[in-house]
Amino acid sequence: MSIPDSQTLFVPVLKVFADDAGHSIEEVRDRMKVQFEITADELLQRFPAGKPIFHVNVALALANLQGAPLGGSKLIEKVGKKGYRITEVGKAYLKQNS
C-alpha cells in the first residue's frame, strides 16, 4: 500500500473526531498508520525538503478540515495547544459523506 495523500485522508481523519472528543495530531497519525497499514519503510519516506511524507499529508488533511487554505468551512477546530475536535458543520458533513 502506498502513503495516502491528504485528500484520501480527509474523511478518515474527520471520522477520528466523530466521538466528539478532543484528539491530538499524534493520536490522529497513529490511527491513520493503523487504518492505512503504513509500514516502517513508508514512515521513513521524505519529501526532497526532508519532511516525512506521511506526517505532512496528515497535517495537510487537518489543515483542510480547519478550512485552510481558502477559508472554507471549519469541520474541526483547535482546542487547547495540541488538540482538535469536530464542529457541528463537521458532524453534518460526516452524515452526508459516510
N, C-alpha and C positions, 0 to 999 in steps of 0.2 A: 504494500500500500504506500502511496506517496503522501507527502505532507499536504494537508488540506489548506487551501487559500482562505483568505478572510471571508469571502462570500460564502464558501462552503461551511465555514464555522459559524456564520451569523445566527441561524436558528438554533443549532445545537448549544451554542453559548447562551443564548437567551433562555433556553429550556432549563439551564442550571438554576436560573433565578425564579423559576415557576413556583418554588416553595415559599416565595415571599420573604425569604430570609436574606441577610447580607452575606456576600461571598467575596473573598479576596481573589486577586488575579492569580495567585499561586494555586488556589483551590480550583479555579476555572481551568488553568493549564493542566493540572493533574487529571481532572475529569476528562478533558479532551484527549489527553495522552492515552487514557484507557479506552475511551469510546472509539477513537480512530486507530488504535493499536500502533501508536508511534513507537518505533524501535529506538534503541540507544544510538545507533548509527544516524538515524534521521534527526535526533536531537542535536547531534554534532554538526549538522549541515548549516552553513552560514552564508549570508549574502556577501558579495565582494567587500563591503564595508566592515564585515566582521561580526555583525549581529546575527544571532541564531534565527533561522527562518521560521521555525515553529513559534517561538516566543513573539516575534514580530507579527506574525499572522494572527495570533490570539489577541495581541494588543490592538491591532487594526480592527478586528471584529468588535472588541469592546468600545473602541472609539466611535465606530459607525453606529453601535447601539446607543451611544450617548448623543447622537445627532451630528457627528462630525462627518465630513468636513464642511458640509453646506448648511449647517444649522437645521437639519431635519428634525423629525420627532424624536424625543428622548424616550427610548424604550427601557433604558436603565438609567439610574442616577447614582452619583457617587455619595457614599455615606461614610463618614469618618475619613481617616487618612488613606486607607488601603482597601476599602470595601465598596461594593456596588449592590444595588437591589433593583428589582423590577418596578416600573411605574405602572399606572393604570393603563396608559397607552400601550405599554409592553404586554400587559395581560391581554388586552383586546387583540393585539397583533398575533399573539400566540394562538388565541382561539380561532382566528381566521386562517392561520398558516400551519396548523399542526395536523 
